[in-house]
Amino acid sequence: MATDIVLLDVRKISTFADYFVLCTAESTRQINAIAEEIEHLLKQEGERPVHREGTANSGWVLLDYGDVVIHTFAPEERKFYNLEEFWSAASTVVRIQ
């Protein structure tokens, strides 16, 4: 299960995406499961990622759907990359902890 889910509106500060979804998973197995389930559900809606980057073993998987980029992190990598701070000019649409 994903935790600390954040949806950032980056439309005013990014030219390559409209929204970022950030979430944390507690294990490599969870990182894989989350990414695979997102891909599965969106594929059923006719959406396929433009790009996939990272691996569960690296502690980070990115799914790029063009307007929406989804980042699934292990806790240490989320803290290290600190995208909420890096993109602090973005508006937080929703946060689910």
Beta strands, then each sheet from edge to edge (+ up, - down):
strand 1: 3-9
strand 2: 19-24
strand 3: 51-55
strand 4: 60-64
strand 5: 68-73
strand 6: 91-96
sheet 1: 3+ 4- 5+ 2+ 1- 6+
end
